[in-house]
Amino acid sequence: MYEAELNELEVKLAPNEIPVKKGDQIGNGGNTGNSGGPHLHFEIRDSLDRALDPLLFGFPEILDNIAPTPQKIALVPLDIDSRVNGKFQRVEFTPQAAGSGYKIAENIQITGRMGLKCKVLINLMEHKIEMDFLILNWKMRLGQSFH
């Protein structure tokens, strides 16, 4: 028998309340769920609680100038009436480079509510990071292309 336990900590500090300098430990990481190893989630949010890109706050030593590379895209039916190419199952596609972007070589027919799962390779400095994410709230219109 498994028992789920969720531990979250949210701290809102005044400027300079806890001074931190380069090399200081700011947290301990863990490994739960689908993660590939221990990690620490770090976010900067504005006064309306919207997540902001931390690289916009003056980290010149971090170079993020290479676009992510899509590895796989999957469509996932979200209810019993949803279909991908006539089937009620997750279907994976491999994007192919096309000019300055990527494309799926085949036409895809979808009906119903659909999740879009993406696996991308991020090149950040000398590190290569694989990320999976699932988009559940997106809309397409009949005959529309998705870019």
N, C-alpha and C positions, 0 to 999 in steps of 0.2 A: 504494500500500500504506500502510495506517495502522498506527501503533504506539501502543498505549495506555500511558499513564504515569499513575500515581497518586501524588500527593504529599499526605501527611497529617502533621500535627504535633499531638501531644497533650502538653500541659505541665501539670503539677500543681505549684502553688506553695504555699509556706507563706504565711500571712497577712503582709502588708506586705513580702514579699520583693522585689517590684518595685512601687514606688509609682506609681500612675497618677492623673492629675488630669483634670478635664474639659477636653476639647479635645486631649488627647494622642492621637497615632496609635497604635493598638493592633494593626494588621495591614494587610496588603495583600489586596485581593480579586482574584478571577479570574472568568472566564466559560467554563464547560465544560458539557458535557451539554445538558440541556434548560433551562438557566437563561435568564432574560430579560435578563441583563446582569451586570456584575461585582457580586459580593456577598461578604460575610464571614459564615461560620457562627459563632454565638456561643452557647455552652451553659453552664449551671451545673448540676452534677451532685452528688448526695449521696454519702455513703460507700458506698452499695450500687450506685453507677454508674447511678442513675435520673435522667433529665433532669427539671429543675425549671423552673418558669416564672420567668424572670428579672425579670418585673415585680413579683414578690413581695418583691424585695430593695431596695425604697426608691428608686424613680425617680419622684418626684412630678410631674416635668415631662412624663412620658409618660402620656397619658390613653388608656386602652383600655376604653371604656365603650359601644361600639356593637357589637352582635352581627354576626358575618359574614353575608353574603348569599349563599346558594347560587345559582350561575349555571347550572351543568349538572351532571347526574349521569349516569354511564355504567356499564353493566354489561358486563364483559369476560369471555367464556368462557375458562377456564384450561386445559381439556383437551378432547380430541376428542369426549367424550361430553356436554359442557356445551352448553346452549342458552338463548337469551333469546327468549321468544315464538316458540319453535320454530326459531330460526335460530342458526347457528354464526358469530356476528359481534358486534362491539361495537355496543351500542345506546345512544344518548343520549336523555336525558329532560330537560325543562326544568321545574324545580320552580315551583309557583305559591304565592303567599302565601295562607295560610289561618289566620285568627285570629292567634295568637302564634307560629305556625310556618310550615312549608311542606309541600306535598303534591305528589305526582305524580297527575295527573288520571286516568290509566288504570291498570287492573290489569296487572301484569307477571307472566308465568309464567317461572320459571327452573328449570333442572335442572342438576345437576352442580356442579363447583367453579367459583366465580365471583369475579372481582375487582370491586371497587367503586371507581370513579374519580370524584372530586369536583372541581369547579372552583368556588372561592368568591371573593368580593370582600370584602376586609378593609378597614375604614375605621379607620385609626389616626391620630388627630389630624387633620391636614389632608391626609394621604396616603391614596390608594386603591391597594391592592395586590391583584393577582390571584394566586391560588395554585392549583396543581394538586397533588393527592395521590392515591395509589393505596393502597387497603386490600386486602391479599391474604388476611388471616386473620380472617374473620368468619363467623358461622354464623347461619342462620335455620332455623326448624322449619316444617314443612308447615302452611300456613294462618296463619302468623304475620305480623303487620304490622311494618314496619321504621320506627322513628322516629328 
